[in-house]
Amino acid sequence: MSKHTLFDKVWDIHTIKELPTGQTQLFVGVNYLHEITTPQAFAMMRERNWKLAFPQRNFATIDHVNPTNERMRPFKDTTAETIISALEKNAKDFGITIFGLESENNGIVHVIGPELGITQPGMIITCGDSHTSTHGAFGSLAFGIGTSQIFDVLATQCIAMKKLKVRKIEIYGKLAKGVYAKDIALATIRKLGANGGNGYAYEYAGETISQMNMEERMTLCNMSIEGGAIIGYVNPDEKTFEYIKGRKYAPKEKKFERAIKYWKSICSDSNAKYDDIVKIDCAIIEPTITWGTNPSQCIGISENIPELKKLPENMRADAKDALEYMGLRSGMKMKRMKIDVAFIGSCTNGRISDLREAASILKGRKIANGVRALAVPGSYKIKMQAEKEDLDKIFISAGFEWRDQGCSMCLAINPDKLKERQICASSSNRNFKGRQGSPIGRTILMSPAMVAIAAIKGELSDVRDFYD
């Protein structure tokens, strides 16, 4: 059983009581809401004529269903309009701060929370979205929850959870040029498996993590859920404090100084005990892409797809099914495989550093004939910053569609969808069957830089060749 880790400390601080079910009742510092997973929870509140326990600790945004190429209301998609209008009404009726589509603070929930300084170290954070783990980059315990749990939090500002085991993932070594946090995330999932993190919290540590900026840490924590972990987190440090300082909802002046003392106190002790420790050498990681239908089915761009007979027996059936769906063969290389669509965006890789890196590759170049390419900022503020730096002009000149903020083609419950059997080079987080809007569409995950070079070449390529 873990002891003296950040997880244990934050868990204990927020514990209200132990329940007969074996679960712990925890107080939730911040609950994020978006339009997709909340209607039933609010309906349950209305049925009981209940008010929110702590409306000031709940923040809502619109991000999933909204179109990214038009803002005129009402939307042509009547379902999207209905869902968005419902959240707007619920936020107003229950006294919740909402960052609507007209707000300068609007954007993907896991982008704007940190951007506004709402997400802070030492918190319990919840949201009805699996990628809530993103917020763990700040040293918080951030849980993706279901509709019934959203109701619990709205009504009581508490949640019942079973305590997790803690796995420390020590990441060390210097990253090669063209290798990013996204590649580390995929390599980690490949090593530990899509279900390897079941029942665990992942604590990311090591010299490579210390050198990462906050946006890179968010990318890594974001994909913890793809490896089966419930949450992922990084101990807060000076980079964390500097990122938060001065943001809209961050503590001010003396309160900020007091907050730093608390944030430092919840870091894992040097003698902390873990349930498991895994070490990953980043020096051997190369630009990584997925070949299958879950993120653990991935390889370095120079590698061949694994031979089925060489895989563990319990993995062969899933691998065979994935290859058939993707139209690939075991043992083949994926480099030079043609693509139809390139997507840069999502809560994983839709931040300003992602757009800058992709734009540095696209500058002065054109995407290949027949490729459709979308660049979708994660928030309005990111969009404005990108446009201030003329990144939008680079994307447009290269042949990309420059869009408004939103989830876009990640989950594709909006107009941004794949068609039929299209293959998409995507900077998003999931490559499940039908994930990007077409029941037979195919998704290949990679870093934004790899998406950019694939768009230019019209085929899967090694971004290191560009740098060379």
C-alpha positions in Angstrom: 0.0 0.0 0.0 1.4 3.4 -1.0 2.4 5.9 1.7 3.5 9.6 1.8 2.8 10.1 -2.0 1.0 13.1 -3.3 -2.0 10.8 -4.0 -2.1 9.7 -0.3 -1.8 13.2 1.0 -4.4 14.8 -1.2 -6.8 11.8 -0.6 -6.5 12.1 3.1 -6.9 15.9 3.2 -10.2 15.6 1.2 -11.6 12.5 3.1 -14.8 13.1 4.9 -15.5 9.6 6.0 -15.1 5.9 5.1 -18.3 4.4 3.8 -19.7 0.9 4.5 -19.2 0.1 0.8 -15.4 0.3 1.3 -15.4 3.5 -0.6 -14.2 6.9 0.7 -16.3 10.0 0.6 -14.2 12.8 -0.8 -14.8 16.5 -1.0 -14.5 17.9 -4.5 -12.6 21.2 -4.9 -13.7 21.8 -8.5 -16.2 20.2 -10.8 -16.1 20.9 -14.5 -19.2 20.5 -16.7 -19.8 20.4 -20.4 -22.9 19.9 -22.5 -22.7 16.2 -23.3 -22.7 14.4 -19.9 -24.7 16.8 -17.8 -28.4 16.9 -18.9 -29.5 13.8 -16.9 -27.7 15.0 -13.8 -29.4 18.3 -13.9 -32.8 16.6 -14.6 -32.3 14.6 -11.4 -31.7 17.8 -9.5 -34.8 19.4 -10.9 -36.9 16.3 -10.0 -36.0 16.7 -6.4 -36.1 20.5 -6.5 -32.6 20.7 -5.1 -30.0 23.4 -5.2 -26.3 22.9 -5.8 -24.3 22.5 -2.6 -21.5 24.7 -3.8 -22.3 26.4 -7.1 -19.2 28.5 -7.0 -17.1 25.3 -7.2 -18.7 24.3 -10.5 -17.6 25.6 -13.9 -19.2 24.9 -17.3 -18.1 25.2 -20.9 -19.4 24.3 -24.3 -16.9 22.3 -26.4 -18.1 18.9 -27.7 -21.0 19.4 -30.1 -20.5 22.9 -31.3 -19.4 23.4 -35.0 -15.9 24.9 -35.4 -16.6 26.6 -38.7 -19.6 28.7 -37.8 -20.9 30.6 -34.8 -24.4 31.7 -36.0 -27.1 30.6 -33.6 -29.3 28.7 -33.8 -27.1 26.1 -35.2 -28.3 24.1 -38.3 -27.8 20.9 -36.2 -30.9 21.1 -34.1 -29.7 18.4 -31.7 -26.5 20.4 -31.0 -28.6 23.5 -30.5 -30.9 21.7 -28.1 -28.0 20.3 -26.0 -26.1 23.6 -25.9 -29.2 25.5 -24.9 -29.9 23.0 -22.1 -26.5 23.6 -20.5 -26.9 27.4 -20.9 -30.3 27.2 -19.1 -29.0 24.8 -16.4 -26.0 27.0 -15.7 -28.3 30.1 -15.3 -30.9 28.4 -13.2 -28.4 26.8 -10.8 -26.0 29.7 -10.6 -23.0 28.1 -12.3 -20.3 30.1 -14.1 -20.5 29.1 -17.8 -18.0 30.0 -20.5 -20.3 30.0 -23.4 -19.5 30.2 -27.1 -19.5 34.0 -27.0 -17.1 34.1 -24.0 -13.4 34.9 -24.4 -12.8 32.1 -21.9 -14.6 29.4 -24.0 -12.8 26.3 -25.1 -12.3 22.6 -24.4 -12.9 21.9 -20.7 -9.4 20.4 -20.1 -7.7 23.3 -21.8 -9.5 26.3 -20.2 -9.4 25.0 -16.6 -5.6 25.3 -16.4 -5.6 28.3 -18.7 -7.9 30.2 -16.3 -6.0 29.1 -13.2 -9.0 27.2 -11.8 -7.0 24.0 -11.8 -4.5 24.1 -9.0 -2.3 21.6 -7.1 -3.7 19.6 -4.2 -7.3 19.5 -5.4 -9.8 16.8 -6.0 -11.2 17.6 -9.5 -14.0 15.9 -11.3 -15.7 16.2 -14.7 -18.0 14.0 -16.7 -15.2 13.3 -19.2 -12.6 10.6 -19.2 -9.7 12.9 -20.0 -10.1 14.8 -16.8 -6.8 13.2 -15.9 -5.2 16.1 -17.8 -5.5 18.3 -14.7 -3.2 16.0 -12.8 -0.3 17.8 -14.5 -0.7 20.4 -11.8 -0.5 18.0 -8.9 -4.3 17.4 -8.5 -6.2 14.2 -8.4 -8.5 14.6 -11.3 -11.2 12.0 -11.9 -13.4 11.4 -15.0 -16.9 10.5 -13.6 -20.3 9.2 -14.9 -23.7 10.9 -14.9 -24.8 9.5 -11.6 -21.6 10.7 -10.0 -22.1 14.1 -11.6 -25.4 14.3 -9.8 -23.7 13.4 -6.5 -21.2 16.2 -6.9 -23.9 18.7 -7.9 -26.0 17.8 -4.9 -23.3 17.3 -2.3 -19.9 18.5 -3.7 -18.7 15.0 -2.7 -17.9 11.8 -4.5 -17.5 8.2 -3.3 -14.4 6.4 -4.6 -12.3 3.3 -3.8 -8.7 4.2 -3.0 -6.3 3.4 -5.8 -2.9 1.9 -5.8 -0.1 4.2 -6.9 2.4 3.4 -9.7 5.4 5.6 -10.1 6.6 5.9 -13.7 10.1 7.3 -13.7 10.8 8.8 -17.1 14.5 9.6 -17.8 16.8 10.3 -20.8 17.0 13.0 -23.4 14.4 13.2 -26.0 15.6 13.0 -29.6 14.6 15.8 -31.9 11.1 15.1 -33.3 10.1 13.2 -30.2 7.4 14.7 -27.9 5.3 14.2 -24.9 2.7 12.5 -27.1 5.3 9.9 -28.1 6.2 9.3 -24.5 2.5 8.8 -23.7 2.1 6.2 -26.5 5.3 4.4 -25.6 4.2 4.2 -22.0 0.8 2.7 -23.0 2.6 0.3 -25.3 4.9 -0.9 -22.5 2.2 -1.2 -19.8 -0.8 -2.1 -22.0 -4.2 -0.5 -22.6 -5.4 -2.1 -19.3 -2.1 -2.0 -17.4 -3.2 0.9 -15.2 -6.5 -0.6 -14.0 -6.9 0.2 -10.3 -3.9 2.6 -10.4 -3.0 6.2 -10.1 0.1 7.0 -12.2 2.7 9.4 -10.7 5.0 10.6 -13.5 8.4 11.5 -12.2 12.0 11.6 -13.3 14.4 14.0 -15.0 12.5 14.1 -18.3 9.3 15.2 -16.5 11.2 17.9 -14.6 12.4 19.3 -17.9 8.9 19.3 -19.5 6.8 22.5 -19.6 3.2 22.4 -18.3 1.7 21.8 -21.7 3.8 18.7 -22.2 2.9 17.4 -18.8 -0.8 18.0 -19.6 -0.4 15.9 -22.8 1.1 13.0 -20.8 -1.4 13.1 -18.0 -4.3 13.4 -20.5 -3.5 10.0 -22.0 -3.2 8.2 -18.6 -6.7 7.0 -19.1 -5.8 5.3 -22.4 -3.4 3.1 -20.4 -6.2 2.1 -18.1 -5.1 4.3 -15.2 -7.9 6.2 -13.4 -5.7 9.3 -13.0 -2.2 10.5 -13.7 -0.4 13.3 -12.0 2.9 15.2 -11.7 4.2 16.6 -8.4 4.0 20.5 -8.6 7.2 22.5 -8.9 8.4 26.0 -9.8 7.2 25.5 -13.4 3.7 24.7 -12.0 3.7 27.8 -9.8 4.9 30.1 -12.5 2.3 28.8 -14.9 -0.6 29.5 -12.4 0.6 32.9 -11.2 -1.4 35.8 -12.4 -4.2 33.8 -14.0 -7.8 34.8 -13.6 -8.8 32.4 -10.8 -5.3 32.0 -9.3 -4.7 33.2 -5.7 -3.4 36.7 -5.6 -0.5 38.3 -3.7 -0.1 36.9 -0.1 -2.8 34.2 -0.8 -0.6 33.0 -3.6 2.4 32.8 -1.3 0.4 30.8 1.2 -0.9 28.6 -1.6 2.6 27.7 -2.7 3.4 26.5 0.8 0.4 24.2 0.7 1.3 23.0 -2.8 4.8 22.2 -1.8 3.6 20.3 1.3 1.5 17.8 -0.7 4.4 16.7 -3.0 5.4 13.1 -2.6 8.1 12.6 0.1 11.5 11.4 -0.8 10.8 8.2 1.2 7.4 7.7 -0.3 6.3 4.1 -0.7 4.7 3.0 -4.0 2.7 -0.1 -5.0 4.8 -0.4 -8.2 7.6 1.4 -9.9 8.3 1.4 -13.7 11.2 3.0 -15.5 11.1 4.3 -19.1 14.2 5.4 -21.1 13.1 8.3 -23.4 16.4 8.1 -25.3 15.2 5.0 -27.2 11.7 6.4 -28.0 11.2 7.5 -31.6 8.2 9.3 -33.3 5.4 6.9 -32.5 2.2 6.0 -34.4 -0.7 3.7 -33.8 -1.5 0.8 -36.1 -4.6 -0.7 -34.4 -7.8 0.3 -32.7 -6.5 1.1 -29.2 -3.6 3.4 -28.3 -1.4 0.5 -27.0 -1.2 -0.9 -30.5 1.5 1.4 -31.6 5.1 1.3 -33.0 7.9 3.7 -33.8 7.7 5.1 -37.3 10.7 3.0 -38.4 9.3 -0.3 -37.0 7.2 -2.9 -38.6 3.8 -3.9 -37.3 4.3 -6.8 -34.9 3.9 -10.3 -36.3 0.8 -11.9 -34.8 2.6 -15.1 -33.9 5.1 -13.1 -31.9 2.5 -11.4 -29.8 1.4 -12.8 -26.4 -1.4 -15.3 -27.0 -3.9 -13.2 -25.1 -3.3 -10.2 -27.5 -3.5 -12.0 -30.8 -7.3 -12.0 -31.4 -7.6 -8.2 -30.7 -4.6 -7.5 -32.9 -6.0 -9.7 -35.8 -9.3 -7.9 -35.5 -7.6 -4.5 -35.4 -5.5 -5.2 -38.5 -8.5 -6.4 -40.4 -10.4 -3.2 -39.5 -7.4 -1.0 -40.4 -6.7 -2.8 -43.6 -3.1 -3.6 -42.6 -1.0 -6.7 -42.4 1.3 -8.0 -39.6 4.9 -7.4 -40.3 4.4 -4.5 -42.7 5.8 -1.0 -42.4 3.4 1.9 -42.1 5.8 4.6 -43.3 4.6 5.9 -46.7 1.0 4.8 -46.0 -1.4 7.2 -47.7 -3.7 9.4 -45.6 -6.9 11.3 -46.5 -7.3 13.6 -43.5 -4.9 15.4 -41.1 -6.3 16.7 -37.8 -4.4 18.9 -35.3 -6.3 19.7 -32.1 -8.1 18.1 -29.1 -7.5 18.4 -25.3 -4.4 16.3 -25.9 -2.7 18.5 -28.5 -4.6 21.6 -29.2 -2.5 24.0 -27.2 -0.4 26.9 -28.4 2.9 25.0 -28.3 1.3 22.2 -30.4 0.2 24.8 -33.0 3.6 26.5 -33.0 5.4 23.2 -33.6 3.2 22.2 -36.4 3.3 25.6 -38.0 7.1 25.6 -37.9 7.0 22.5 -40.2 4.3 23.8 -42.4 5.7 27.2 -43.0 6.4 27.8 -46.7 5.0 24.4 -47.6 1.8 23.0 -49.0 -0.2 20.0 -48.0 -0.5 17.2 -50.5 -3.2 17.1 -53.1 -6.3 15.2 -51.9 -5.6 15.7 -48.2 -8.1 17.5 -46.1 -6.4 19.2 -43.1 -8.0 20.9 -40.0 -6.2 22.9 -37.3 -8.5 23.5 -34.3 -7.3 25.5 -31.3 -8.2 24.2 -27.9 -9.6 27.5 -26.7 -10.5 31.0 -27.8 -7.5 32.4 -26.0 -5.2 30.0 -27.9 -6.9 30.9 -31.2 -6.3 34.6 -30.5 -2.6 34.0 -29.5 -2.0 31.9 -32.6 -3.5 34.6 -34.8 -1.4 37.2 -33.0 1.7 35.2 -34.0 0.3 34.7 -37.6 0.2 31.0 -37.1 -3.3 30.9 -38.7 -1.8 32.4 -41.9 0.8 29.7 -42.0 -1.9 27.0 -41.6 -4.2 28.5 -44.2 -1.3 29.2 -46.7 -0.3 25.5 -46.4 -3.9 24.4 -47.2 -5.3 23.7 -43.7 -8.7 24.8 -42.6 -8.3 27.2 -39.6 -11.2 26.7 -37.3 -12.7 28.1 -34.1 -12.1 26.3 -30.8 -13.7 23.1 -29.8 -13.3 19.3 -29.6 -13.9 19.0 -33.4 -12.8 15.7 -35.0 -11.6 14.1 -31.8 -14.9 12.7 -30.8 -16.7 14.0 -33.9 -20.1 14.5 -32.4 -20.2 17.7 -34.5 -19.9 18.3 -38.2 -16.2 17.5 -38.3 -16.2 13.8 -39.2 -14.4 11.3 -41.3 -16.2 9.9 -44.3 -16.4 6.2 -45.1 -13.0 4.5 -45.0 -10.9 7.6 -44.8 -7.6 7.4 -42.9 -6.8 10.2 -40.5 -3.4 11.3 -39.1 -4.6 12.7 -35.8 -3.1 14.4 -32.8 -6.1 13.3 -30.7 -6.2 10.6 -28.0 -8.2 7.7 -29.2 -8.1 5.5 -32.3 -11.2 3.3 -31.4 -13.4 2.0 -34.2 -15.7 4.8 -35.5 -14.2 7.3 -33.1 -13.9 10.1 -35.6 -17.4 10.1 -36.9 -17.5 7.3 -39.5 -18.3 3.8 -38.4 -15.6 2.5 -40.7 -13.2 5.5 -40.6 -9.6 4.8 -39.5 -7.5 6.9 -37.0 -3.8 6.9 -36.6 -2.5 8.7 -33.5 0.7 10.7 -33.5 2.2 14.1 -32.4 1.1 17.4 -34.1 4.5 17.5 -35.7 4.0 14.1 -37.2 0.5 15.1 -38.4 2.0 18.2 -40.1 4.6 16.2 -42.0 2.1 13.6 -43.0 -0.2 16.3 -44.4 2.7 17.7 -46.5 3.7 14.3 -47.8 0.2 12.9 -48.1 1.5 9.8 -46.3 2.9 8.7 -43.0 6.4 10.1 -42.7 9.2 10.5 -40.2 9.4 14.1 -38.9 13.1 13.5 -38.1 13.7 13.5 -41.8 12.4 17.1 -41.9 14.6 18.2 -39.1 17.6 16.5 -40.7 
